[in-house]
């Protein structure tokens, strides 16, 4: 959250739909699978400055730990905010349909 010119804004990282994995129990329960959106040729995730009054709904988004385990093993930690862009490109997430706002 930031205050600019007397109004509050949120810095929002952009998402896009990721391919679904057939047979995934979360997909079977209508959890939407996402990945970070990268602008063409950009090395960083797209970010938008959004006025707070334009935000209509929040969502809980969780890492796809099955995907992380398949790529990096059981003991892998989720990538940090300032991890290499590659890690953010390959990470997948789910909108948590079990915790609606």
N, C-alpha and C positions, 0 to 999 in steps of 0.2 A: 504494500500500500504506500502511496506517495501523495503528498499534497502539492498541487501546482496551481498557481494563480488563484488561490482561495478555494479550490475544490479538490475533492479526494478522487484518486484514481487507483486502479489495480494494474500491475504488470502481469499480463496473462500469457503464458506460453501456449502456443497453438498446437492443436492435435489434428490428426486425420485418421480415418478408419484403417485398421490393419486387417490382413487376411485372417479369417477365422480358422481354427483348427477343428476339423470334424471329430466329433466324439468328446470334445472338451466339456467337462461338466459345467463350467461357468458359461460357455457359449450356449449349452443346452438349456440353461436357466436365464437366458436373455441378457447376459452381461456383455456389453459391447466391448470389443477388443480394439485398442487404440495404439498409435505410435506418434512420436513427436513429428511435427511438420517442419520441414526445412525448406526455406526459399531456394529456388534454383541457383546453384552455384555457391550457396552460402555454407559456411562451415559451422554455423551455430543454429540452434533452434529458433524459429520465428517467435517474436514477442510483440504483443500489442499493448498499447496504453489505453485502458478502457475506463471511462468515467464510472464511478460506483453506481450512479443512478441508472446506468444501462445494464447492470448485471441483474438478471432476473432469477437465476437459480444457481445453486452450488451443487457440486457432485463430488462424491468420494471416489478417487481413482487410486487403484492399487497395482503394484508391479505384478506382472505375470511371472511368478516365481518358478513355474514349470519351465518356461522358456529360458530364464536365467540359469536354472540348474542344467538344462540340456546344453547350453552354450559354455558354461564356466565351471560346472561341477557343484556338488552339494554344499560346499562351504563358501560359495561365492557371495560377496556382498553386493548390494545394489550400487550402481554407479553414483558417485557424488555429484553434486550440482556442477562442479567445475571439472568433471572427468573429461577425457578425450572425447571429441565430437562423435567418433565412431561408436563409442559405448551408448550414446544417446540415440544414434541412428538405428541400432539393432535392438534396443530395449522395447518391450511390449508391455501394455498395461490393460487393465479392465476397469470399466465403470462398475462400481460395486452396487449392483441392483438390490443387495440385501440390506443396504443402509440408505434408504431414501430420505431426502431432506424434506 
